[in-house]
Amino acid sequence: MRCLVLLIVVNLIFIGAILEVVKTGNYSFLFNLSIIPVIAACVFLSSLEAIILITISSLLAVSFILLGVSHIFVIQTTVFLALSGMLAYQLRWVTEHTIVSKGRVLDVIKEENRSAYEFNEKTQSAKLQLEKSVYDISSLYQAPKKMADSATLEELISSLVKTIEEYFSFKKCKLIIFSFKDKDKKIEKIYNIPEVEPKEAPNGYENQLIDILRNRKTPLVIDKAAGILPQEGLNLPTGIETFLAVPLNVGEKYNGIFTVEEFSLDDLVRFMILAHQFALVLERIRLYELVHELAITDGLTDVFVRRHFLARLNEELERAKYFNARLSFLMIDIDHFKMCNDKYGHLVGDIVLKKIANILKQNLREIDIIGRYGGEEFSVMLPETTKEGAIMVAERLRKAVEATEVKAYDETINTTISAGISTFPDDTDELNQLVDKSDQMLYKAKAEGRNKVVVYG
């Protein structure tokens, strides 16, 4: 279509030029008028169109000859037109290739800019992700500052729950805490998070975990999708796909296990950081409890020392006065204990003391308080207990001791106890008098033959 339009335009121009030549006899006008569309067409048209123009040039030459123009002028005109067309075509070819080259360069520049933009976007995304990870980890390192304010295990657990719920996504966390008095790592409490109430009885696999992690410094990781399967002998509950168990170790101390179910492996390192921080604070609290207990507890019999017992007795006495309640006090002595020491030695005597203390504790209520008052003397406080109730308790203790054989090394020893009883406010409303009157009744029981309970009044 473009060639046809061009041909019509050129021929119209040519016809107009012929008419002008016939009218004026000026051949140069024909030449000048014809060369302009030819050159313009060569610049802006394709190779096929250029061939058409050459054909037109030839027709022009023939037309000039028919009009009687000299051959030299025709040849000059034709050559000039051909050279002009070729030059125009070359100019167009150079122009096209320059444009194409520039387009390619621009495409390369665009591609490089696009790659640089994508790289910059990825870099910014990675930077933001890194900053978030750094912030999360630094925030986790701030968690001990909150945990450090915890004075008890329950407060520490509460702080841990808040931290975990704020920073992690998981199905269930569990804390298995060992008794720090038991070298065999007996489970003391199990906390299910987000629940905070301790569950005493293990599900079954907790004891397996204890044995697996006992001598292991690294955590146990299970990811069934990645082919990281449970160790032999570990029977996890069904439906668990990802599982983490971190031993709460501080040095050589193995205080518990921190487990997580159904969590993202991206959080693995952060869970380990949190578990380590928790282990440090747990150890501090345990040491504090141990020091406090050693300060108020007799190391041999594991009952309160005299100073702390009397402080507790004074508190309970004031409470009994406020609520107008009864409170009974027992002074207990092991019969012929000096003879036991002399005959069997102090090592056997220590075992007897420890065994008697255990019998007394096992036969008392949770609210009752027992202390070691002297060498072989124990004192017992019975809140909200009348004189008659105290007699029943004292007789139960006496019979339990009498019925027990104490095995110490190669010796089997039968022993008895004597007890004196006084009651607030029946006998006195003063602490010293309460203790003194009970002590008087103890000596009376010993004077009357021992293995006996004597009540004041």
Helices and strands as residue ranges (DSSP letters): H 2-24, H 27-44, H 47-66, H 71-147, H 153-167, E 172-178, E 187-193, E 198-199, H 205-213, E 220-223, G 224-226, E 242-250, E 253-261, G 265-267, H 268-296, E 304-305, H 306-323, E 327-334, H 337-344, H 346-362, E 369-372, E 377-383, H 387-402, E 405-408, E 411-414, E 417-424, H 431-447, E 453-455
